Each structure stands twice: as C-alpha cells, then as structure tokens.
Amino acid sequence: ASGMMEGMEKGHVVTKLEGVHKKAPSRRRGHLGKRTKFVRELVQEVMGLAPYQKRIQELLKVGRDKRALKLAKKKLGTHGRAKRCRENMAALLRKARK
C-alpha cells in the first residue's frame, strides 16, 4: 500500500504484525476443536457403539473388510466417510486386543 486512492498499490498504509497469521473463519470451518473432540470421545465411551458400528466390527473380525466398507458406505453416504469409519473400527479392535 502506498496511501494512494487508485493504482496497483492503493490503500491505507499499515504495519503488519510479526508472527500473526490469522486464518479466515472459512478456512477453519470443519476443523475439530479440542473440546468437541473430548465431548465426542466421552459420549462414545459412555454410550458405546451404534448397532451398525458393532456389525462393522464383526465383519472386520472375520476378515470381510470389503463388506464392512460397503456397509459403512451405505450407512454414512460417502466413500471417504466409510473408509474413515472402517479404520476407526479397526483401531478400536486393535486397542481391545491389547
């Protein structure tokens, strides 16, 4: 900015703060916060798994990974969410085995 009203470098002259990179709210949207993550974990701990999640775990136990993915996709709507769900269920199984 040059302080001019028109031109390439138009606008009010300001000094930029060092070390401050504030993201636009639109860039942060959907990002999982600490509190939300904690609450979700607590709810899952108290309530347990949904019936479809239990079924996915059963399928993973017997090695039917593709069938588990298909079930998750049918319940959740998208391939990406289904893959994430299947991975989460597999991680819970691994955790339970230890």
C-alpha positions in Angstrom: 0.0 0.0 0.0 1.2 3.4 -0.9 -1.5 5.5 0.6 -2.9 6.4 -2.9 -6.6 6.1 -3.7 -6.0 4.4 -7.1 -3.5 2.2 -8.7 -1.8 -1.2 -8.1 -0.6 -0.4 -4.5 -3.7 1.5 -3.4 -4.9 1.6 0.1 -4.1 2.8 3.6 -0.6 2.2 4.8 -0.4 -0.2 7.7 2.4 -2.0 9.6 1.9 -5.7 9.6 2.2 -7.5 13.0 5.0 -10.0 13.1 4.3 -13.7 13.7 0.5 -13.2 13.4 -1.2 -15.3 10.6 -4.9 -15.2 11.4 -6.9 -17.7 9.3 -10.2 -16.6 7.8 -13.2 -18.3 9.5 -14.0 -20.1 6.3 -10.6 -21.8 6.4 -11.1 -23.0 9.9 -14.7 -24.3 9.4 -15.0 -28.1 9.9 -11.7 -28.3 11.9 -12.1 -30.4 15.0 -11.6 -28.4 18.2 -10.2 -29.8 21.5 -13.5 -29.5 23.4 -15.6 -31.1 20.7 -13.2 -34.0 20.3 -13.2 -34.6 24.1 -17.0 -34.5 24.3 -17.4 -36.9 21.3 -14.9 -39.4 22.9 -16.7 -39.1 26.3 -20.1 -39.8 24.7 -18.8 -42.8 22.8 -17.2 -44.1 26.0 -20.5 -43.8 27.9 -23.0 -44.8 25.2 -20.9 -47.4 23.3 -21.1 -48.1 19.6 -24.1 -47.8 17.3 -25.5 -51.1 16.0 -24.1 -50.6 12.5 -20.6 -50.0 14.1 -20.9 -53.2 16.0 -21.7 -55.0 12.8 -18.8 -53.5 11.0 -16.5 -54.7 13.8 -17.9 -58.2 13.5 -17.2 -58.1 9.8 -13.7 -57.0 10.4 -13.1 -59.7 12.9 -13.9 -62.4 10.3 -11.9 -60.6 7.7 -14.7 -59.2 5.5 -13.1 -55.8 5.0 -14.8 -55.0 1.7 -18.2 -55.9 3.1 -17.5 -53.7 6.1 -16.7 -50.9 3.8 -19.9 -51.4 1.8 -22.0 -51.4 4.9 -20.3 -48.2 6.2 -20.8 -46.5 2.8 -24.5 -47.4 2.8 -24.9 -46.1 6.4 -22.7 -42.9 6.1 -23.3 -41.9 2.5 -19.8 -41.3 1.1 -16.8 -43.5 0.3 -14.4 -41.2 2.3 -16.5 -41.3 5.5 -16.9 -45.1 5.1 -13.1 -45.6 4.9 -12.6 -43.4 7.9 -15.3 -45.3 9.9 -13.8 -48.7 8.9 -10.3 -47.5 10.0 -11.7 -46.2 13.3 -13.5 -49.6 14.0 -10.3 -51.5 13.1 -8.3 -49.2 15.5 -10.9 -49.9 18.3 -10.5 -53.7 17.7 -6.7 -53.4 17.8 -7.0 -51.4 21.0 -9.3 -54.0 22.6 -7.0 -56.9 21.7 -4.1 -55.3 23.7 
